[in-house]
Structures are given as structure tokens and as C-alpha cells.
Amino acid sequence: MIIETPAETNQVDPVEHLIRGAERHAEVDDPDHEVGDLQDLLRAAWSVMPPPVRHRFLQTQAVKEAIVALDGYGEMATEVPYIHGNWGHLFGVGSRETMTRFVLDVAEQKIVAMQIQDGPLADRWINATREMILDFQDSVLNANGECLGAPEEFHLERAYILPEWAAPITADPEQAVQAQMPRERG
């Protein structure tokens, strides 16, 4: 099956057509209508995006630049619900550093998703235990709290939704770990 793009068929790109419609509405009626129409279209698009598409959208360069610009005006810093990224952590005396990936709920000041790297394989992650989560959370909030004020300086990211890898921790973190572990086939 061959799918033709608008450029191949000389048709108008639907997105550009919607943008021109909003511009025309502003010309004919009130300039505020352009922004309102575009806001409505963005909200409609967001409402039909599955979570992986939302995540990819929020990771595009255009969206990241918009977030940085808005953050510069003091608008976004307190509104972005999550901070996430990778962080090396020592789980106990004499232990070696373990790479973690985590998500912190900024308002709750609580780790809501966390995995640890499983041995030397950089692409294998397993869910952290309840004790690991509590130890790590204490370290991030109390010993390394400066990372929350300027996460980008610590190679962490602000996010509106959980990263694709993250599954929220249930009320019982041990139960969440067991539910997310790969099941053996028999």
C-alpha cells in the first residue's frame, strides 16, 4: 500500500490548513481568536495522543525550547510535576555505585518510579525495592536537594508525564516491583 503525503499530491498539509484557518479567524473577527483556536487544537490533539506519543511530543526540540522560554519567565518551574533522570547512588557502606533512573513528584517530594541498572548490562533495568527507594529518596531530598532547584545542571529533566519506562509505584512498593518483573515462561 502506498501512502502519499500532501506534498506528493499537491494537497494542503492539514496542520498548515488549520493554522491558516486560525489566522483567518483572527483577521475576520478578533486577533485573540487565533491564539484561542490554536489552543483548542492543541488540547484536542493532546486528548487523543496515547502516552508514548505524548512523551515523544514533549521530547521534540520545539517543545523543549518553548518550555525553556516559559521557564525563563518563571511560569513553568513550579508547574512541571516531575523531575527525572539517571543518578549514581551508593546503597550502603562499602557498596559500589549503582546507576538508577528515577522520577520525583515535585509537589509531593516523593519518588514515584525508580529502577536500578542490573549488573554490567547498561540496557537492563529492574525495579528498585522499597528500601532502595526510601534510601535514594532521602539522599535526593536531603543530601542533594540542590538538584531540585536546577535539575538541568545535574543532567536531570523536568517532565509533564512519566517517562515511557516508568510505572508508578503503588501504595506497596514491594507489590509494584513484583508486578513489573518479567515473568518466566514455562
BAGU-419516 format. One line per field, with one value per residue: residue number from 0; x negated, y negated, z negated of N, C-alpha, C in turn. Coordinates in pm, 1 decimal, always signed. Layout:
# residues N
pos	c(NUM; ...)
nxx	c(X; ...)
nyy	c(Y; ...)
nzz	c(Z; ...)
caxx	c(X; ...)
cayy	c(Y; ...)
cazz	c(Z; ...)
cxx	c(X; ...)
cyy	c(Y; ...)
czz	c(Z; ...)
END
This chain:
# residues 186
pos	c(0; 1; 2; 3; 4; 5; 6; 7; 8; 9; 10; 11; 12; 13; 14; 15; 16; 17; 18; 19; 20; 21; 22; 23; 24; 25; 26; 27; 28; 29; 30; 31; 32; 33; 34; 35; 36; 37; 38; 39; 40; 41; 42; 43; 44; 45; 46; 47; 48; 49; 50; 51; 52; 53; 54; 55; 56; 57; 58; 59; 60; 61; 62; 63; 64; 65; 66; 67; 68; 69; 70; 71; 72; 73; 74; 75; 76; 77; 78; 79; 80; 81; 82; 83; 84; 85; 86; 87; 88; 89; 90; 91; 92; 93; 94; 95; 96; 97; 98; 99; 100; 101; 102; 103; 104; 105; 106; 107; 108; 109; 110; 111; 112; 113; 114; 115; 116; 117; 118; 119; 120; 121; 122; 123; 124; 125; 126; 127; 128; 129; 130; 131; 132; 133; 134; 135; 136; 137; 138; 139; 140; 141; 142; 143; 144; 145; 146; 147; 148; 149; 150; 151; 152; 153; 154; 155; 156; 157; 158; 159; 160; 161; 162; 163; 164; 165; 166; 167; 168; 169; 170; 171; 172; 173; 174; 175; 176; 177; 178; 179; 180; 181; 182; 183; 184; 185)
nxx	c(-84.7; -65.0; -122.1; -47.1; -199.6; -92.0; -257.0; -331.2; -94.5; -10.0; +165.5; +297.4; +121.4; +270.9; +226.3; +108.9; +323.0; +512.4; +380.4; +374.2; +648.2; +701.5; +552.6; +694.3; +943.9; +874.0; +814.9; +1061.7; +1234.6; +1147.8; +823.7; +747.3; +870.8; +712.7; +506.8; +669.6; +804.8; +587.4; +499.7; +720.7; +702.9; +454.2; +512.3; +710.5; +562.2; +378.3; +553.4; +617.8; +382.6; +189.5; +8.8; -274.2; -310.1; -255.2; -475.1; -689.1; -625.5; -661.0; -932.2; -1034.6; -1238.7; -1126.4; -922.5; -1074.3; -1228.8; -1025.8; -941.4; -1172.9; -1185.6; -944.2; -997.7; -1197.6; -1052.1; -954.1; -725.6; -696.3; -850.4; -744.5; -522.6; -571.2; -527.8; -708.8; -1047.2; -1308.3; -1556.9; -1886.4; -2097.1; -2378.7; -2417.5; -2504.4; -2421.6; -2443.9; -2712.0; -3035.0; -2946.4; -2930.2; -2886.2; -2561.4; -2380.1; -2090.2; -1757.5; -1509.4; -1196.2; -1077.6; -812.2; -742.7; -573.6; -483.8; -724.9; -841.7; -961.6; -830.2; -865.3; -1112.4; -1408.4; -1684.4; -2006.5; -2080.3; -2339.6; -2630.4; -2513.9; -2410.9; -2163.9; -1969.4; -1727.9; -1595.8; -1321.8; -1340.5; -1375.9; -1159.9; -1312.2; -1539.2; -1428.0; -1338.9; -1586.3; -1723.2; -1549.7; -1573.7; -1840.1; -1833.7; -1650.9; -1748.9; -2036.2; -2116.0; -1958.7; -1990.6; -1980.3; -1718.4; -1638.3; -1766.5; -1750.8; -1849.5; -2118.7; -2223.1; -2196.8; -1937.5; -1588.0; -1293.9; -951.5; -626.2; -480.3; -510.0; -817.5; -856.9; -954.6; -875.7; -668.4; -416.7; -475.5; -297.5; -81.8; -207.8; -530.2; -679.4; -494.7; -450.2; -700.0; -709.8; -494.8; -588.3; -810.1; -975.5; -804.1; -861.9; -862.1; -688.6)
nyy	c(+118.0; -218.0; -523.4; -850.6; -1163.4; -1499.3; -1677.9; -1526.8; -1498.4; -1747.9; -1856.7; -2049.4; -2063.0; -1925.3; -2031.7; -2282.7; -2393.8; -2413.6; -2597.4; -2820.0; -2862.2; -2945.7; -3181.1; -3324.2; -3346.8; -3524.3; -3750.1; -3814.0; -3842.6; -3880.0; -3945.4; -3786.3; -3544.1; -3378.1; -3274.6; -3147.4; -2958.1; -2799.9; -2705.5; -2547.4; -2353.4; -2233.7; -2126.5; -1942.9; -1769.8; -1670.2; -1531.9; -1301.7; -1167.4; -880.4; -778.5; -712.8; -865.5; -1120.3; -1150.1; -1142.6; -1372.4; -1573.7; -1558.0; -1669.3; -1906.1; -2160.5; -2178.3; -2149.7; -2384.7; -2575.7; -2524.2; -2589.0; -2863.0; -2954.0; -2883.6; -3061.6; -3289.3; -3241.7; -3095.5; -2817.6; -2659.0; -2584.4; -2448.5; -2214.4; -1879.7; -1664.0; -1553.8; -1389.5; -1135.8; -988.1; -862.8; -811.1; -605.7; -514.2; -229.8; -168.2; -101.2; -61.2; +35.8; +55.6; -205.7; -235.2; -261.6; -447.2; -507.1; -745.2; -895.1; -1187.2; -1320.5; -1646.4; -1818.8; -1650.9; -1575.2; -1318.4; -1000.6; -853.5; -660.8; -416.8; -259.7; -28.4; +24.0; +336.5; +506.6; +535.5; +488.0; +235.6; +190.8; +319.5; +299.1; +310.3; +306.6; +105.3; +194.5; +141.0; +50.0; -46.0; -254.7; -429.1; -489.0; -610.3; -824.3; -974.0; -1052.3; -1210.0; -1415.5; -1519.6; -1516.6; -1596.3; -1806.4; -2041.0; -1973.0; -1975.3; -2235.1; -2327.7; -2130.8; -2077.0; -2140.7; -1919.6; -1724.1; -1630.8; -1607.8; -1807.9; -1715.2; -1661.1; -1433.0; -1087.3; -921.5; -689.3; -439.9; -427.2; -307.8; -391.2; -376.7; -168.8; -181.1; +5.6; +50.2; +291.3; +468.1; +347.2; +383.5; +663.1; +699.8; +581.9; +722.0; +924.2; +1206.5; +1556.4; +1787.7; +2087.8)
nzz	c(+0.0; +86.7; -58.0; -12.0; -72.1; -158.6; -11.0; +208.4; +344.0; +399.6; +222.4; -49.7; -353.9; -637.7; -897.8; -848.7; -715.5; -922.2; -1086.6; -917.3; -904.3; -1167.2; -1168.1; -975.2; -1101.7; -1302.9; -1150.2; -1039.1; -1254.4; -1558.7; -1685.1; -1905.1; -1863.0; -1706.8; -1873.2; -2064.4; -1903.8; -1820.8; -2069.3; -2139.5; -1937.4; -1998.1; -2249.8; -2175.7; -2010.7; -2199.8; -2367.3; -2226.8; -2194.9; -2258.2; -2559.6; -2489.8; -2254.9; -2345.3; -2515.0; -2326.9; -2181.3; -2377.7; -2398.6; -2171.8; -1995.0; -1951.9; -2146.4; -2381.0; -2363.8; -2387.3; -2648.6; -2794.3; -2732.2; -2848.7; -3112.0; -3167.4; -3210.1; -3453.5; -3465.7; -3436.9; -3612.9; -3866.6; -3790.5; -3645.0; -3690.2; -3737.3; -3796.8; -3639.3; -3569.9; -3529.9; -3789.4; -3985.3; -4272.4; -4607.2; -4771.6; -5068.9; -5307.7; -5181.9; -4943.2; -4583.4; -4341.9; -4214.3; -3920.5; -3881.6; -3765.3; -3787.7; -3894.7; -4027.8; -4205.7; -4208.2; -4360.8; -4568.6; -4668.9; -4646.8; -4546.1; -4264.6; -4074.5; -4010.2; -3902.4; -3897.1; -3753.5; -3619.9; -3698.4; -3481.8; -3238.3; -3047.8; -2936.3; -3076.6; -3317.9; -3647.2; -3877.7; -4167.8; -4516.2; -4801.9; -5019.4; -4888.0; -4740.3; -4945.4; -5068.2; -4855.6; -4798.2; -5035.1; -5007.7; -4772.0; -4840.3; -5086.0; -5103.7; -4854.2; -4768.9; -4620.5; -4356.3; -4284.1; -4258.0; -4033.0; -3809.7; -3550.3; -3559.4; -3674.5; -3494.2; -3480.0; -3398.6; -3358.5; -3354.1; -3212.5; -3202.1; -3300.7; -3220.5; -2944.6; -3038.1; -3299.8; -3556.8; -3775.8; -4128.6; -4342.7; -4635.0; -4792.4; -4752.9; -4724.7; -4615.4; -4369.5; -4252.2; -4222.1; -4046.2; -3814.1; -3732.8; -3486.7; -3370.4; -3399.3; -3135.4; -3095.6)
caxx	c(+0.0; -141.3; -55.6; -103.7; -197.7; -34.2; -349.8; -330.7; +34.0; +20.8; +271.9; +254.8; +94.0; +382.6; +185.6; +95.7; +459.0; +573.1; +313.1; +426.4; +786.1; +695.7; +507.1; +807.3; +1043.4; +825.0; +826.5; +1203.1; +1307.0; +1068.8; +690.8; +738.3; +925.9; +605.7; +446.4; +772.6; +826.2; +469.6; +504.6; +822.2; +649.8; +350.6; +579.7; +776.7; +457.6; +326.8; +653.5; +624.5; +249.5; +157.1; -106.6; -404.9; -314.3; -268.1; -614.0; -772.5; -593.1; -724.0; -1076.8; -1077.7; -1318.4; -1038.9; -855.5; -1176.2; -1262.3; -913.2; -944.0; -1284.2; -1146.0; -843.5; -1063.9; -1270.8; -957.4; -908.4; -592.3; -689.2; -930.9; -665.3; -409.1; -610.8; -507.9; -810.8; -1187.7; -1355.2; -1687.2; -1973.7; -2176.1; -2455.9; -2387.6; -2563.1; -2320.9; -2505.6; -2855.3; -3121.6; -2886.4; -2970.2; -2781.6; -2459.6; -2309.2; -1945.5; -1675.6; -1402.3; -1104.7; -1037.3; -695.6; -793.4; -482.1; -479.3; -861.6; -841.0; -996.3; -710.3; -908.4; -1257.1; -1469.2; -1829.5; -2071.7; -2103.6; -2473.7; -2708.8; -2437.4; -2356.5; -2027.7; -1877.5; -1689.7; -1497.5; -1257.4; -1405.6; -1298.9; -1108.0; -1423.0; -1622.8; -1354.7; -1342.6; -1724.2; -1752.5; -1468.0; -1637.7; -1961.7; -1799.5; -1583.6; -1820.1; -2179.7; -2138.9; -1841.6; -2018.3; -1947.7; -1577.2; -1623.6; -1821.7; -1774.7; -1926.7; -2260.6; -2260.6; -2158.2; -1803.4; -1489.3; -1158.3; -859.2; -483.0; -427.9; -613.2; -890.0; -799.3; -998.2; -828.2; -535.9; -406.5; -484.2; -168.8; -90.2; -306.5; -634.7; -717.9; -394.7; -475.5; -819.4; -673.9; -403.7; -657.2; -921.8; -944.4; -758.1; -925.2; -771.3; -705.4)
cayy	c(+0.0; -341.3; -638.0; -974.2; -1278.3; -1615.7; -1736.6; -1443.9; -1508.7; -1890.8; -1893.4; -2131.3; -1991.6; -1954.0; -2117.9; -2419.0; -2439.4; -2454.5; -2720.3; -2929.3; -2888.2; -3025.6; -3314.8; -3388.9; -3379.9; -3645.2; -3862.1; -3844.3; -3873.2; -3941.4; -3882.9; -3685.4; -3417.0; -3291.8; -3202.6; -3059.6; -2844.6; -2713.0; -2637.7; -2441.8; -2246.8; -2163.0; -2046.0; -1831.2; -1675.3; -1606.7; -1440.1; -1175.2; -1105.9; -781.8; -823.2; -716.0; -975.8; -1241.4; -1157.1; -1181.7; -1511.8; -1658.5; -1549.4; -1736.2; -2026.7; -2277.9; -2182.2; -2177.4; -2526.9; -2651.0; -2506.7; -2669.6; -3003.9; -2981.0; -2873.2; -3187.0; -3388.9; -3198.9; -3038.0; -2673.1; -2586.7; -2524.0; -2376.2; -2086.3; -1790.4; -1561.8; -1562.4; -1251.9; -1117.2; -883.5; -912.0; -708.9; -607.5; -409.0; -169.4; -106.6; -117.4; +29.0; +80.9; -18.5; -293.4; -171.8; -359.2; -443.8; -603.7; -774.3; -1006.4; -1251.8; -1408.7; -1770.8; -1869.9; -1557.9; -1549.8; -1174.6; -919.7; -783.1; -549.0; -403.4; -133.7; -23.6; +96.8; +474.6; +552.6; +462.3; +464.1; +99.8; +180.8; +398.1; +229.7; +379.5; +216.2; +92.6; +239.5; +32.9; -3.6; -124.5; -377.4; -517.9; -533.8; -701.4; -944.5; -1051.5; -1111.3; -1316.8; -1527.6; -1577.5; -1537.3; -1651.4; -1887.7; -2146.7; -1926.0; -2001.5; -2375.1; -2346.8; -1993.4; -2071.5; -2146.2; -1785.7; -1636.8; -1580.4; -1677.0; -1832.4; -1647.1; -1671.3; -1297.5; -990.0; -867.5; -564.2; -325.1; -436.8; -268.6; -449.3; -288.0; -158.3; -207.9; +100.1; +60.8; +431.0; +524.8; +290.6; +447.7; +797.2; +691.3; +533.3; +809.5; +1012.5; +1339.3; +1667.5; +1867.0; +2228.0)
cazz	c(+0.0; +95.9; -121.0; +40.7; -162.1; -91.9; +85.4; +328.6; +412.1; +411.6; +128.9; -162.8; -478.7; -728.8; -1009.4; -795.2; -684.8; -1049.4; -1128.9; -832.3; -946.4; -1289.4; -1127.1; -904.0; -1203.6; -1369.5; -1056.9; -1015.4; -1376.8; -1666.8; -1688.1; -2011.0; -1817.8; -1653.9; -1985.8; -2121.2; -1812.6; -1827.0; -2199.5; -2130.1; -1852.1; -2072.6; -2353.0; -2108.1; -1968.9; -2321.1; -2424.1; -2152.4; -2188.5; -2362.1; -2638.3; -2422.7; -2158.8; -2428.1; -2558.8; -2212.3; -2151.6; -2477.6; -2381.2; -2049.0; -2020.0; -1956.8; -2276.6; -2482.5; -2355.9; -2442.6; -2794.0; -2844.7; -2721.1; -2951.3; -3241.1; -3183.9; -3258.6; -3585.6; -3454.9; -3431.5; -3710.6; -3972.8; -3734.1; -3589.1; -3804.2; -3760.4; -3761.5; -3622.3; -3507.9; -3581.2; -3902.2; -4054.9; -4415.4; -4689.9; -4859.0; -5185.6; -5331.5; -5106.8; -4817.5; -4464.4; -4289.5; -4129.9; -3837.9; -3898.0; -3691.8; -3882.6; -3872.1; -4152.5; -4201.9; -4266.7; -4463.0; -4681.1; -4715.6; -4666.0; -4429.1; -4219.2; -3990.9; -4020.3; -3862.1; -3908.2; -3645.7; -3660.4; -3665.3; -3382.0; -3115.8; -3055.8; -2884.1; -3158.6; -3439.9; -3730.4; -3971.8; -4297.8; -4631.7; -4885.9; -5097.4; -4796.6; -4707.4; -5061.5; -5084.1; -4745.3; -4818.1; -5141.7; -4952.1; -4676.4; -4905.7; -5198.9; -5080.8; -4720.1; -4738.5; -4522.8; -4220.7; -4257.0; -4221.0; -3898.3; -3765.3; -3425.6; -3594.6; -3719.7; -3382.7; -3504.4; -3316.0; -3406.8; -3263.3; -3240.1; -3214.9; -3335.0; -3105.3; -2895.5; -3116.7; -3437.4; -3602.5; -3909.8; -4243.2; -4411.1; -4778.2; -4844.2; -4651.1; -4701.1; -4526.3; -4237.3; -4199.0; -4178.6; -3932.2; -3695.6; -3698.0; -3376.7; -3412.9; -3329.9; -3052.4; -3133.0)
cxx	c(-89.1; -58.8; -125.0; -94.5; -137.5; -127.2; -348.8; -202.1; +76.9; +139.0; +211.8; +232.3; +206.3; +345.8; +173.9; +232.8; +528.8; +511.0; +363.6; +570.6; +791.2; +651.1; +621.1; +916.0; +1003.9; +840.0; +970.8; +1271.9; +1220.2; +933.4; +674.6; +788.9; +817.4; +544.3; +546.8; +797.2; +708.8; +461.0; +604.0; +772.3; +542.0; +412.8; +649.3; +674.4; +404.5; +423.4; +660.8; +488.2; +234.9; +31.0; -241.3; -418.4; -325.7; -413.5; -704.5; -750.1; -665.9; -876.3; -1125.1; -1150.4; -1230.1; -969.8; -956.3; -1214.9; -1150.8; -912.1; -1055.5; -1247.3; -1044.3; -904.1; -1141.8; -1181.1; -903.3; -774.0; -590.0; -753.8; -847.2; -550.3; -445.2; -610.8; -622.7; -950.6; -1234.5; -1492.7; -1761.7; -2064.5; -2250.3; -2433.2; -2457.0; -2455.9; -2390.7; -2656.4; -2933.0; -3064.0; -2940.2; -2852.1; -2690.3; -2390.5; -2159.2; -1881.6; -1550.7; -1313.9; -1063.2; -915.3; -734.9; -703.3; -482.8; -616.1; -878.4; -881.2; -872.7; -741.5; -1059.9; -1300.5; -1619.7; -1884.3; -2110.3; -2240.2; -2538.6; -2632.5; -2365.1; -2211.7; -1927.9; -1854.1; -1589.3; -1441.0; -1328.3; -1314.7; -1251.4; -1221.9; -1514.2; -1557.5; -1362.6; -1483.2; -1759.0; -1676.9; -1528.3; -1761.7; -1930.5; -1742.9; -1670.2; -1968.1; -2208.9; -2023.2; -1864.1; -1983.9; -1802.4; -1553.0; -1670.1; -1853.4; -1861.5; -2077.5; -2313.6; -2220.1; -2025.7; -1706.7; -1360.2; -1063.5; -714.9; -418.5; -543.6; -687.2; -832.2; -835.2; -927.8; -686.0; -524.6; -413.7; -348.9; -188.9; -192.4; -414.8; -678.9; -622.4; -417.0; -595.6; -784.4; -585.9; -477.1; -772.7; -881.4; -905.3; -829.4; -820.3; -795.4; -640.4)
cyy	c(-124.0; -453.1; -762.6; -1084.5; -1396.8; -1677.0; -1658.6; -1459.2; -1652.2; -1932.1; -1976.0; -2040.6; -2025.5; -2046.0; -2262.5; -2477.7; -2487.1; -2584.1; -2839.3; -2963.0; -2974.2; -3168.6; -3392.0; -3431.5; -3508.6; -3767.3; -3908.4; -3894.6; -3950.0; -3871.2; -3775.0; -3548.7; -3323.2; -3208.6; -3105.1; -2937.1; -2747.1; -2639.2; -2522.3; -2323.7; -2166.3; -2074.4; -1924.4; -1726.1; -1599.0; -1501.3; -1306.6; -1105.9; -999.2; -826.2; -817.0; -830.7; -1108.1; -1260.1; -1201.6; -1327.7; -1605.9; -1656.7; -1616.3; -1865.9; -2150.7; -2289.9; -2212.6; -2325.7; -2613.2; -2642.3; -2590.6; -2817.8; -3039.6; -2976.6; -3000.6; -3299.3; -3352.1; -3131.4; -2887.3; -2601.2; -2518.1; -2440.5; -2239.2; -1984.3; -1693.7; -1610.2; -1418.7; -1250.3; -1000.8; -943.5; -795.1; -720.3; -490.7; -356.8; -95.6; -124.5; -14.1; +77.6; -2.3; -103.2; -214.0; -280.9; -338.1; -532.5; -620.5; -886.3; -1058.0; -1338.0; -1534.8; -1819.5; -1782.2; -1535.2; -1400.9; -1105.6; -840.2; -669.0; -541.4; -263.7; -144.5; +57.1; +234.5; +520.6; +471.7; +431.9; +331.1; +91.4; +262.9; +326.2; +315.2; +278.0; +220.1; +146.0; +117.7; -31.8; -89.9; -258.2; -477.0; -573.4; -638.8; -833.4; -1034.0; -1122.1; -1228.3; -1438.2; -1596.8; -1605.3; -1605.6; -1740.3; -1997.6; -2103.2; -1955.6; -2145.5; -2404.5; -2209.7; -1982.0; -2073.2; -2010.5; -1679.8; -1564.3; -1662.5; -1699.3; -1766.8; -1664.7; -1535.7; -1205.3; -946.2; -732.0; -444.6; -316.9; -386.5; -321.4; -342.2; -287.4; -189.5; -115.2; +118.8; +203.6; +497.5; +474.0; +356.7; +585.8; +794.6; +654.1; +622.8; +898.0; +1150.8; +1446.5; +1742.7; +2013.9; +2323.9)
czz	c(+0.0; +33.9; -70.2; -63.0; -87.4; +13.7; +217.2; +409.2; +435.2; +325.5; +15.4; -283.6; -576.2; -844.4; -962.7; -761.7; -813.4; -1101.1; -1047.0; -867.6; -1071.4; -1258.2; -1061.5; -1002.5; -1275.4; -1279.9; -1043.0; -1141.9; -1476.7; -1671.6; -1795.3; -1966.4; -1763.7; -1765.8; -2045.7; -2034.5; -1819.7; -1961.0; -2196.1; -2047.0; -1924.4; -2180.5; -2290.6; -2065.0; -2090.8; -2373.3; -2351.1; -2140.0; -2296.0; -2436.1; -2566.0; -2321.5; -2234.3; -2470.6; -2444.1; -2176.1; -2248.3; -2467.1; -2252.6; -2084.0; -2033.2; -2092.6; -2387.0; -2482.5; -2413.0; -2594.6; -2855.5; -2841.2; -2829.0; -3090.6; -3271.6; -3234.0; -3396.6; -3583.5; -3478.8; -3549.9; -3818.1; -3918.8; -3679.6; -3702.2; -3834.7; -3726.3; -3747.7; -3558.3; -3568.4; -3687.7; -3964.3; -4204.5; -4484.7; -4784.9; -4972.8; -5189.4; -5250.2; -4975.2; -4700.9; -4417.4; -4196.5; -4050.5; -3856.8; -3791.8; -3775.7; -3832.3; -4009.2; -4125.7; -4277.6; -4380.1; -4587.8; -4743.9; -4746.9; -4535.6; -4389.9; -4122.7; -4000.9; -3978.7; -3882.6; -3792.4; -3698.3; -3611.6; -3555.4; -3252.9; -3125.0; -3010.3; -2965.1; -3291.3; -3515.0; -3830.0; -4106.9; -4407.8; -4710.9; -4964.3; -5010.1; -4765.7; -4822.9; -5084.6; -4978.8; -4762.8; -4925.7; -5088.7; -4860.0; -4748.9; -5011.7; -5173.4; -4948.0; -4675.3; -4637.1; -4380.5; -4184.7; -4214.8; -4079.2; -3838.8; -3639.7; -3452.9; -3640.6; -3616.6; -3409.2; -3420.7; -3392.5; -3306.8; -3309.5; -3259.0; -3250.9; -3209.6; -3066.1; -2982.2; -3251.6; -3454.3; -3744.0; -4018.5; -4312.0; -4558.5; -4844.2; -4738.8; -4622.9; -4602.8; -4383.9; -4172.4; -4145.9; -4054.1; -3804.5; -3651.8; -3579.6; -3428.0; -3331.5; -3251.5; -3083.6; -3041.6)
END
